[in-house]
Amino acid sequence: MALFLYRIGRFSFHHPWRVIVTWLVLLGAALGAGIVLGGEMRESFDIPGTESQEALDRLNNVFPEVAGASASVVIAAPAGESVEGPVTTEAIAAAVVAIGDIDGVAQVVSPFSEFATDAVSPDAQAAIITVQFEGQVSEITEDQKDALIAATEQSVAGGASAAYSGSIFEDLEYGLTVTEAIGVLFAAFVLVVAFGSVLAAGLPLASALVAVGTTIGGILVVAAMTSVSSATPLLAVMIGIAVGIDYALFVLSRHRHQLANGLDPDESAATAVGTAGNAVIFAGVTVMIALVGLLIVGIPFLGVMGVAAAIAVFLAMTAAVTLLPSLFGLAGERLRPKAGSRAHRRESGADAKPTMGRRWVRIVLRAPWVFVVLVVGVLGAVALPALDLRLALPSAAGEQQGSVARDGYDAVAEHFGEGANGPLLVMLDITRADNDTLMDDLAAVSSEVAAVSGVKTAGDALPNPTVDSAIIQVIPTSGPADPATLDVVNALRELAPQVEDEYGIGLSVTGYTAVAIDISDRLDQALVPFALVVVGLAFLLLMMVFRSVLVPLKAALSFLLSIFAAFGVVVAIFQWGWFADAMHVVPGPIISFMPVLLMAIIFGLAMDYEVFLVSGMREAHVRGEKPRAAIEHGFAQGARVVTAAALIMFFVFAAFVPEGAGVIKAIALGLAVGIAFDAFLVRMTLVPALMAIMGKWAWWLPRWLDRLLPELDIEGEHLRHHRDDAGWALSSVEYAAIGAEKVVCGDARFALGPVSFEVPHSSVLIVQGIDEDRRVFAATLAGRLSPARGRLHVLGRPLPGDAVQVRGLVATATLDAVPERAEGASVAELLRERLVRVGEPATPDAVRALVDDVTAAMHVIGASDPTMSLDSRLADLDPLARSLVIAQLALAEYPSVFVADLGTLSTGTDATETVGRLIDGLTRIAPGDVTIVAGTSLGLDVVAATHRISNTARPVAWLELEPGATAGFIRRADPLPRPGDAEPATDTDANADSAWTPDDFALTDRSVPIGTEVATASAEPDRTAPLTDSHGKDVLR
């Protein structure tokens, strides 16, 4: 991952406008599509599979006249009069008529109608006009609401007063206010202070805002297709800005640090993305896991909110590793701290004074147990109010005094009791009831409902026109958010079996309060699975990141302190009313889905800080520092950035509290204080204290688990190795096409090596060894199998980092095996197919040229069958000719290195001569700039045969894959004589003697032989179990 991100960072830096334009196009497309499609937010608290939702769905079908939005108009008589007096009665009648004339009103029920239930207050001081609309709440326009108010006010102008309640008047649409912009300004201020540069401070803001804008466009598109709560975009903006700035901050901080230490801007940008960007990716994935985990809860609107917020995190994360480095490319040297400046001294380490972070962690490490007790005690005390947590859905009771919805809510409560603001609907299925006694049975059921404890009144059971359903309106004595109402709902539902048995009537309960109760039940049921999945996945991810069991365990458990302390603050302010006026808060129950949403978000963000702080500790631990020194190093390295990130998040979240919408207020406050608690008390105090207490055991991981878990390399160690290897390869490639330094091929089970060598460009390397060893070596050279240890490069591309590029430069072939699909094919068909596959013109002349090259090579090396036709079947050819055709098929891919295994051609009485001729043939059909690697089971005699036979000037090297074997090569200035020619008789010519020995193969122009070390592991490699390459093939078979 680190290497992949490194390349993304380098590309983005060198091609800034491509990346920037791509992001701007994505931003414009998302916003444009959202605007064109006309996506609008609308509230929907559907919870499929619950009793209340099923009853509501049935109500929509069997009572369409009451399925739309409704409103209540509360008419209060003048002081000292009654609503039943002639003046008020006449005003109410006029209002009923006027309201009925409004477009979209389906039905108006007068409080004096026979269909009205308890619509006149007991003291006759107030009456309720019930208004039923044709459309749903989201379809009711402002004009319709204004018309309703105007019609009522005109009708009761004689002294009576009117108030209005109902969901259509509740403020359920939330928008951004100026205070949210103030939060961004605070974030900008923190960035300027942190970097000491306005330009540097602006880059994270730009990256975050582009990501957030794209997210909003995507949400608008989704809103055109499905119900999306108006709180969703606010939540996405809040989280997107916070994490977008934070993630960009981490990458920018690493970039500036490297620039201050003299690194070139392009290399610094790529390295910053490959290291800090690596941490950003895994931190972001953790947050996304937590947010997407909300789908487990099974509440659609909550799942949509979680997915939208996860998309915001994904885009912020992606922008931090793509858009941000492109901005680095435009800024260039201007981001480098000026020499002598405070920022330069701090980043370069020239400032001798310890940083505030280092001083703080030293204090913590002096008395870790003291700080553990202090943090746990403080957060435990703050969390105490959470024991009184009460949950409810949003209602008019939570709106500001003086709003239309709040005045109507208060009027209903004053005259009719709290329960009238949350009526329950008892839905009756009468399809199986006895028609002869139906009305009596309905009356009996209504009486039983009215007799339930906590029920104030129960209306008559009203059948629908098709007489398959009936409804009873129930007014409880307690309000919607009162726990006593929950008891009423449960008691009514407990009646269902009895009513079913006695009357054959199905009973279910729905209504606003019942829906809220079912949501709470669903949340309770989903909380454990949610926690197990989210925390489990995050725990597994952190185990892979830190290679530890205790560090992820400590991270997950310490999060509980932060979340419960956040709950405690929210309860104290939003429920108990502490500082309520200062924060423009109306005390009341907490929004029901706030706890699970807060858990998801704070858990993800808490793991962010865990990754950013502890990864530095692990990096120092891996380098061999003692536990306390590693803690101090890692903390000092990340403290300043984590502090700035936490402050930014705190200000962004807190900005949504003073003027934000009711639903968002509690969530924003919980996030703000939760992040503050987690960053400053838990991560920056409790974590180093616990790490000090655990000591070396903090990094304990069972060996079996270490083998199972993939290596994620969060510290960028592999990237540093790759950069070192790239520098080494660059110094070697000038001379060597293939270079190895103590490389071990295979894996822990099959270790072949170590071996060190350098093979010149355009030379021939003959590799001797048994079949399995040669296959492993060939697969490693071809980039299909990663080296277990050591350094290896092919044409300057280090392995395994540049394995993909190496695969495009190396062609492989087994020369003694006819591919199954090619058994019946002719030479021309195979060559034509290969040319087409590599994108070359497969003309008859091109195919003929390839065949002519093979024919010419066969003639030169003295093959037994030098003629070959285009129509010859590959399987029918002479083994030598067939091998050269197979080689030509591979060479048609224009490789720079050709790795050929000779297989069974290395066996037999004339094997040495055959192999020598075949290798000579390969040198003749391969272009002069191709380096050839030939694998054989034969030893040094093959080299001698090759030299005796070959008439080319290619250097020939050999390598024996055996313990204690030798390696070397000879460079010839002049070609050797062909068999039968007179041998030169000069004492100085090392190539003249036909009896070749290892001593003859010495370098003529280099001071060291090709192989400075050749040996296999002391233990015999296990060749029985499979060794799988990048293509999923077992290279040992």
C-alpha positions, -999 to 999 in steps of 0.1 A, spaced: 0 0 0 28 25 9 45 20 -24 13 23 -43 5 56 -25 41 67 -31 35 64 -68 2 82 -66 18 110 -47 46 113 -73 22 112 -102 -1 139 -86 29 161 -79 43 159 -115 8 162 -132 -10 186 -109 -34 200 -134 -46 166 -145 -55 157 -110 -70 191 -101 -91 192 -133 -103 156 -126 -115 167 -91 -132 198 -104 -150 178 -131 -161 153 -104 -172 182 -82 -191 199 -110 -207 167 -122 -219 157 -87 -234 192 -79 -248 196 -114 -265 162 -114 -279 169 -79 -293 202 -90 -307 190 -123 -323 159 -107 -338 182 -81 -330 161 -51 -347 173 -19 -343 162 17 -374 147 34 -378 131 67 -388 94 68 -387 74 100 -397 41 84 -385 10 103 -395 -20 82 -404 -51 101 -418 -34 132 -454 -36 144 -459 1 143 -446 3 107 -467 -26 95 -497 -9 110 -489 24 94 -485 7 60 -519 -10 65 -534 23 76 -523 39 43 -540 11 24 -573 7 42 -578 43 55 -564 64 26 -584 94 39 -562 96 70 -530 84 54 -518 119 45 -503 146 67 -525 161 94 -526 193 115 -545 204 145 -559 239 150 -564 247 187 -591 274 192 -591 289 227 -621 310 237 -616 345 251 -611 347 288 -643 340 308 -661 324 278 -665 289 265 -658 275 230 -693 262 231 -707 297 233 -724 311 202 -696 335 192 -668 310 193 -689 282 179 -697 304 149 -660 313 145 -650 276 146 -677 267 120 -664 295 97 -628 283 102 -638 247 93 -654 259 60 -625 282 51 -599 256 58 -618 230 37 -615 254 7 -577 253 8 -561 233 -21 -548 200 -9 -570 197 22 -588 163 21 -609 166 52 -617 189 81 -633 176 112 -651 201 134 -646 196 172 -684 194 174 -687 166 148 -699 131 157 -666 118 143 -645 139 166 -630 123 198 -625 144 228 -620 175 206 -633 199 233 -613 204 265 -628 193 298 -632 230 308 -646 239 274 -619 266 271 -604 251 239 -614 229 210 -594 212 182 -601 213 145 -585 183 128 -572 190 93 -563 161 70 -542 168 39 -540 147 7 -502 147 6 -475 135 30 -456 159 52 -428 165 27 -454 174 1 -471 202 21 -460 236 8 -453 268 27 -482 283 8 -506 257 21 -495 262 57 -498 300 53 -532 296 38 -543 275 68 -531 300 93 -546 329 74 -580 312 70 -581 305 107 -570 339 119 -597 356 97 -624 333 111 -616 338 148 -608 375 147 -634 382 173 -612 376 204 -606 338 203 -570 327 198 -556 300 176 -525 278 178 -513 252 154 -497 218 160 -488 188 139 -458 175 120 -463 199 91 -453 228 114 -423 211 130 -389 224 118 -375 192 103 -354 208 76 -320 218 87 -296 241 69 -262 256 74 -259 289 93 -231 314 97 -218 298 128 -207 267 109 -185 291 88 -171 304 120 -160 269 128 -141 267 95 -125 300 103 -113 287 137 -99 257 118 -80 280 94 -66 299 124 -53 267 140 -37 257 107 -20 291 103 -6 288 139 5 252 133 23 258 100 32 295 103 22 300 67 -11 311 51 -3 292 19 2 260 39 -29 266 59 -50 270 28 -42 237 12 -60 214 37 -90 237 36 -91 235 -2 -88 198 -2 -115 193 24 -140 217 8 -137 201 -27 -143 167 -11 -173 180 9 -188 197 -21 -186 165 -41 -202 146 -12 -231 171 -11 -237 167 -49 -238 129 -44 -263 132 -16 -285 154 -37 -284 128 -65 -294 101 -40 -321 123 -26 -338 124 -60 -342 86 -58 -349 78 -22 -357 94 11 -328 113 27 -331 131 60 -323 168 60 -298 160 88 -278 138 64 -260 165 44 -253 185 76 -238 154 92 -218 147 60 -206 184 59 -196 183 96 -177 151 93 -163 157 59 -148 191 68 -134 178 100 -117 147 87 -108 163 54 -88 190 71 -73 165 95 -62 140 69 -47 167 47 -30 182 78 -12 149 85 1 146 50 11 183 48 28 181 81 50 152 69 57 170 37 68 202 54 90 182 79 108 165 50 112 198 31 128 214 62 153 185 63 164 191 27 143 166 7 134 177 -29 97 187 -32 88 159 -56 104 132 -35 90 147 -3 55 148 -17 56 112 -28 71 101 5 46 120 25 17 104 7 34 70 10 39 73 48 15 98 64 -10 90 35 -8 53 45 -18 61 80 -46 83 66 -60 55 45 -62 30 74 -76 57 97 -102 66 71 -111 29 66 -116 25 103 -140 55 104 -158 41 73 -162 7 89 -178 23 119 -202 45 98 -212 18 73 -218 -4 103 -249 16 110 -266 -4 83 -266 -33 107 -291 -14 129 -317 -19 102 -332 16 103 -331 30 67 -327 67 75 -299 60 99 -282 37 74 -284 64 47 -269 89 72 -240 65 79 -233 57 43 -234 94 33 -210 102 61 -187 73 51 -187 86 15 -177 120 29 -148 103 47 -138 84 16 -137 115 -6 -118 134 21 -93 106 24 -89 103 -14 -85 140 -18 -57 140 9 -36 115 -11 -44 128 -47 -56 164 -47 -33 176 -19 0 164 -35 -11 180 -68 -14 213 -49 21 205 -35 32 204 -71 19 238 -78 33 253 -46 67 237 -51 95 253 -30 71 278 -14 60 252 11 96 248 24 99 265 58 123 295 55 157 289 69 160 303 104 123 306 109 106 290 140 89 265 117 122 255 101 140 251 135 111 230 148 108 207 118 145 203 112 152 196 149 176 226 152 156 239 182 174 224 212 144 229 235 121 199 239 87 204 224 56 208 245 45 173 235 78 158 246 77 176 279 41 164 285 48 128 278 78 128 301 56 140 329 31 112 322 58 86 320 71 96 354 39 85 372 18 65 347 -5 49 373 -14 83 387 -25 95 353 -44 64 346 -64 68 378 -69 106 372 -82 101 336 -105 72 345 -118 91 375 -124 124 357 -141 108 327 -161 84 349 -175 114 369 -184 132 337 -201 101 324 -225 98 354 -253 119 339 -255 93 311 -273 70 336 -303 92 332 -303 91 294 -338 94 279 -344 90 242 -372 101 218 -378 112 182 -377 149 173 -409 167 182 -423 202 186 -414 200 223 -378 204 214 -383 236 194 -377 271 206 -403 290 225 -424 313 202 -422 290 171 -455 280 156 -450 243 164 -439 249 200 -469 272 207 -493 246 193 -477 219 213 -479 239 245 -516 248 238 -526 212 233 -507 202 265 -523 230 285 -559 223 275 -559 186 267 -530 172 286 -495 160 275 -509 128 260 -529 146 234 -496 156 217 -488 119 211 -520 100 204 -517 63 197 -536 45 170 -549 10 176 -552 -8 143 -578 -36 142 -579 -63 115 -615 -74 114 -614 -97 83 -619 -128 105 -644 -112 129 -680 -124 132 -701 -100 111 -732 -106 131 -716 -93 163 -690 -70 147 -702 -37 162 -706 -52 196 -672 -68 194 -656 -35 183 -673 -17 212 -660 -43 236 -625 -40 223 -627 -2 226 -638 -6 262 -609 -30 270 -584 -5 254 -599 23 275 -595 3 306 -557 -1 301 -538 17 328 -524 51 316 -551 55 289 -569 88 293 -595 83 266 -601 58 238 -624 67 209 -649 45 192 -637 18 169 -644 32 134 -645 6 105 -633 16 70 -658 15 41 -647 -20 30 -652 -33 66 -619 -51 68 -602 -28 93 -610 -4 121 -590 22 141 -592 34 177 -576 67 187 -561 65 222 -550 94 242 -525 85 270 -523 104 302 -485 110 297 -466 128 270 -448 112 240 -414 112 257 -426 101 291 -415 65 301 -451 59 313 -462 61 276 -440 32 268 -458 12 295 -491 21 278 -479 9 244 -466 -23 258 -499 -29 277 -520 -23 246 -498 -48 227 -502 -73 254 -540 -72 247 -535 -85 212 -535 -123 220 -566 -119 242 -585 -99 216 -575 -124 189 -587 -153 209 -619 -138 221 -631 -118 191 -611 -130 162 -597 -94 157 -560 -87 151 -547 -58 172 -516 -37 166 -504 -3 179 -489 25 158 -486 63 159 -457 87 166 -450 74 201 -452 37 191 -428 44 162 -403 60 186 -406 31 209 -400 6 181 -370 26 169 -355 24 204 -362 -13 206 -346 -18 172 -315 2 183 -313 -19 215 -315 -51 196 -288 -40 170 -264 -24 195 -246 -56 204 -242 -69 168 -232 -34 157 -206 -32 184 -193 -67 177 -190 -61 139 -176 -26 140 -153 -30 170 -143 -65 158 -133 -53 123 -115 -23 137 -97 -45 162 -86 -69 134 -74 -39 113 -55 -24 142 -39 -58 150 -27 -59 114 -14 -23 116 4 -26 150 12 -63 151 -1 -65 186 -30 -78 207 -29 -54 236 -26 -22 217 -59 -27 198 -75 -40 229 -64 -9 249 -76 13 221 -111 -2 220 -116 -3 257 -103 33 263 -128 45 237 -156 36 261 -144 63 285 -147 89 258 -181 79 245 -198 76 279 -183 110 290 -197 125 258 -231 110 266 -228 125 301 -222 160 288 -251 157 263 -275 146 290 -264 173 314 -270 201 288 -298 188 265 -318 168 291 -310 185 324 -308 220 310 -273 230 322 -261 260 302 -292 255 280 -299 292 274 -262 299 265 -264 272 239 -299 280 227 -310 245 238 -345 234 248 -341 207 275 -359 175 267 -352 139 257 -322 131 235 -328 121 198 -332 83 198 -304 75 173 -278 99 188 -260 72 209 -254 47 182 -245 75 157 -221 90 182 -206 56 190 -199 50 153 -183 84 146 -163 88 178 -150 53 176 -138 58 141 -122 91 149 -107 78 181 -90 51 161 -76 78 138 -57 94 167 -46 59 179 -31 52 145 -14 86 142 1 85 177 10 48 182 23 42 147 53 65 157 58 45 188 58 13 169 82 27 143 107 35 171 101 1 187 108 -17 154 141 3 152 151 -12 185 144 16 210 135 7 245 98 9 254 98 42 272 121 58 246 98 45 218 68 60 236 84 94 240 97 94 204 63 84 189 44 108 211 67 138 204 65 130 167 27 130 165 16 152 194 16 186 176 -3 173 146 -28 154 167 -34 184 189 -40 206 159 -63 180 143 -83 176 175 -87 213 179 -99 216 143 -124 188 148 -136 204 181 -142 238 165 -159 224 134 -183 202 155 -189 229 182 -198 254 155 -230 234 148 -243 237 184 -253 273 190 -276 279 160 -278 244 146 -310 223 141 -323 204 171 -313 170 157 -278 181 148 -272 201 180 -269 171 203 -249 151 178 -225 180 172 -220 187 209 -214 150 216 -189 148 188 -171 180 200 -167 170 236 -161 133 227 -132 142 204 -118 166 230 -120 139 257 -106 112 235 -77 132 220 -65 151 250 -74 128 279 -74 94 264 -50 93 235 -25 119 247 -26 110 284 -41 76 291 -25 59 261 11 67 268 6 59 305 -9 24 297 19 18 271 45 25 297 28 2 321 26 -26 295 62 -21 285 75 -46 260 43 -66 263 25 -39 244 39 -54 212 32 -90 220 16 -111 192 14 -149 191 36 -162 164 8 -182 148 -13 -151 146 16 -131 132 19 -156 104 -19 -153 96 -22 -116 96 -12 -97 65 15 -71 68 1 -36 63 33 -16 69 16 14 84 51 29 92 61 29 55 90 5 63 86 -12 30 86 21 12 119 31 28 134 -3 18 121 3 -18 136 37 -20 169 23 -8 167 -6 -32 158 18 -60 190 38 -53 210 6 -52 194 -6 -85 201 27 -102 238 24 -93 239 -12 -106 218 -9 -138 245 11 -156 264 -22 -158 241 -50 -149 207 -60 -165 201 -82 -135 216 -77 -101 212 -95 -68 226 -88 -33 222 -116 -8 188 -124 -23 168 -154 -10 141 -168 -34 110 -185 -22 96 -181 13 103 -192 49 95 -228 39 113 -229 6 144 -207 9 168 -207 -20 199 -186 -14 213 -162 -4 230 -154 -36 247 -122 -49 255 -116 -86 254 -91 -114 246 -100 -150 257 -76 -178 233 -62 -203 228 -84 -234 245 -113 -219 235 -150 -213 231 -163 -178 231 -201 -175 214 -212 -143 221 -248 -132 199 -265 -106 171 -290 -101 137 -283 -117 120 -269 -87 149 -246 -78 151 -232 -113 113 -226 -114 115 -206 -82 145 -186 -94 128 -179 -128 95 -169 -112 114 -145 -89 133 -129 -118 100 -125 -137 84 -106 -108 58 -133 -102 73 -144 -68 86 -119 -43 121 -124 -29 121 -135 7 151 -114 16 179 -94 1 180 -71 -30 172 -80 -65 167 -58 -96 158 -64 -132 169 -35 -155 170 -11 -126 135 -20 -113 139 -33 -77 118 -63 -66 93 -68 -52 84 -31 -53 84 -28 -91 71 -63 -98 43 -51 -121 68 -32 -143 92 -62 -143 65 -85 -155 61 -63 -185 99 -64 -192 105 -102 -188 92 -130 -210 93 -166 -198 91 -199 -216 96 -236 -209 112 -248 -241 106 -286 -238 68 -283 -233 42 -278 -260 13 -258 -245 -19 -279 -245 -38 -254 -266 -10 -253 -292 -6 -290 -298 -26 -290 -330 -17 -255 -342 7 -246 -370 37 -224 -365 21 -196 -386 -11 -197 -365 8 -195 -333 30 -167 -344 1 -147 -359 -19 -151 -327 11 -139 -306 16 -108 -328 -21 -99 -325 -19 -103 -287 10 -79 -284 -6 -54 -307 17 -59 -337 6 -62 -373 2 -100 -380 9 -97 -417 22 -127 -437 56 -110 -441 59 -104 -404 51 -141 -396 75 -152 -424 103 -130 -409 100 -146 -375 101 -181 -391 131 -172 -412 150 -161 -381 144 -195 -365 154 -213 -397 185 -193 -400 195 -199 -364 189 -237 -369 211 -237 -399 240 -219 -381 239 -241 -351 238 -272 -373 203 -285 -364 193 -318 -379 162 -304 -396 171 -269 -408 139 -266 -430 106 -257 -415 74 -246 -432 48 -222 -420 22 -249 -419 43 -273 -398 25 -283 -366 45 -273 -335 41 -308 -320 56 -324 -351 88 -304 -351 123 -316 -341 128 -309 -304 155 -282 -311 133 -265 -338 103 -267 -315 122 -251 -287 133 -222 -309 98 -217 -321 85 -216 -285 113 -191 -277 103 -170 -307 67 -169 -295 79 -154 -262 103 -130 -279 75 -117 -300 64 -98 -269 96 -77 -272 109 -84 -237 142 -69 -224 149 -101 -205 140 -136 -217 139 -164 -191 139 -199 -207 139 -232 -189 153 -261 -210 136 -288 -190 142 -323 -203 164 -310 -231 191 -311 -204 189 -349 -202 203 -376 -225 236 -387 -238 241 -356 -261 224 -332 -237 255 -310 -232 260 -305 -269 222 -300 -275 219 -274 -248 250 -256 -260 235 -255 -295 201 -244 -282 215 -215 -262 236 -204 -292 203 -205 -312 186 -184 -286 213 -157 -289 207 -156 -327 169 -152 -327 169 -128 -297 175 -91 -304 210 -80 -294 197 -59 -265 178 -88 -248 194 -105 -218 189 -142 -218 185 -164 -188 186 -202 -195 178 -227 -169 193 -262 -171 201 -292 -149 236 -294 -165 266 -279 -149 296 -260 -161 301 -282 -192 272 -264 -208 291 -231 -205 321 -248 -222 299 -262 -249 282 -229 -255 315 -212 -258 328 -238 -282 297 -237 -303 288 -200 -301 301 -175 -327 286 -144 -309 303 -119 -287 277 -121 -259 291 -124 -224 281 -158 -209 276 -161 -171 267 -190 -150 251 -196 -116 248 -229 -98 218 -232 -74 236 -255 -50 252 -251 -15 287 -238 -19 285 -235 -56 304 -210 -78 293 -183 -101 311 -162 -126 313 -151 -162 337 -145 -190 336 -116 -214 351 -123 -248 366 -96 -270 368 -120 -299 344 -149 -309 356 -184 -303 364 -206 -332 336 -229 -343 340 -267 -340 366 -279 -365 384 -246 -368 419 -242 -356 422 -231 -320 442 -200 -312 474 -209 -294 482 -179 -273 490 -183 -237 473 -151 -228 439 -161 -243 419 -177 -215 393 -189 -240 417 -210 -261 418 -242 -241 389 -265 -249 391 -281 -215 371 -256 -195 373 -253 -157 359 -228 -132 392 -211 -131 389 -202 -168 359 -180 -161 375 -150 -146 366 -113 -153 387 -94 -177 374 -59 -168 359 -61 -133 375 -68 -99 349 -92 -86 332 -122 -101 295 -124 -108 288 -143 -77 303 -131 -45 281 -154 -24 262 -185 -34 247 -208 -9 213 -223 0 198 -223 35 213 -249 58 180 -267 60 168 -285 29 140 -266 11 105 -282 14 96 -290 -22 64 -309 -14 39 -281 -5 28 -256 -32 46 -222 -36 21 -199 -53 31 -170 -75 12 -138 -83 -8 -156 -110 -20 -182 -85 2 -210 -100 24 -234 -81 59 -226 -94 72 -260 -81 50 -280 -104 
